[in-house]
Amino acid sequence: MLIDQYPFSKKEFEKLVRQAMEEEKISFVRALYIVSDGLTNGWREGQQEIKPACQRGCSFCCYQIATCTAIEWEEIVPFVMRQKKLFRKRLHRMRGRWLQYLERNQYKLVNDPEKLLGDWRDTPCIFLGSNGDCMIYGARPLQCRTIDSSKTCESWYQPEVRKYRFLWEGFAYILLEEEQKRLGRDEEGGSLINLASQMESPRRVSRYIIGRPLP
């Protein structure tokens, strides 16, 4: 899909997403990713901006809780299904750890949902491979697509780390929430580990429990 100008409003961005859906015959989420990623890559090439230090195998930002919407999760499920033998042991191991954590902290999380972020910081994402690669890279959530750094990450608080650097990335986030609400699923989704832990087996991978973004 060719994009000859940058969107300066959410309406313009949504028009590009709907156009990509029609032209490519793809889902709303996939179209949103394609448009947002395409705009970001095009801007960096055209403006000769300082390139992100992020590269394959760099996984500093993958050692924390990541979240996604329910409609994004539906894009992740096929990736898991294609690697179900690999994920079977991983899901079983992480599910046990996650459920133990919830049992110990469920009441504390009700009063302080941000506790989850601190408790799981420095813990690898359930989809982070042993070589530092994202195992669902093509379907990774918007949250993971819109964070970068112009300097190799050494600290969670270094100023070079940015989220939603571009205007259209903010539009993408808003559109995801609006689409969820339109589908009546605005209270679904949550952390990747919570969603993944609800997979009772690789054959029932689409079964997950409705939950708010945290936990």
Secondary structure by P-SEA (a helix, b strand, c coil): cccccccccaaaaaaaaaaaaaaacccaaaaaaaaaaaaaaaaaaaacccccccccccccccccbbbbcaaaaaaaaaaaaaacccaaaaaaaaaaaaaaaaaacaaaaaaccaaaaaaaccccccccccccccccccccccccccccccccccccccccccccccaaaaaaaaaaaaaaaaaccccccccaaaaaaaccccccccbbbbbcccc
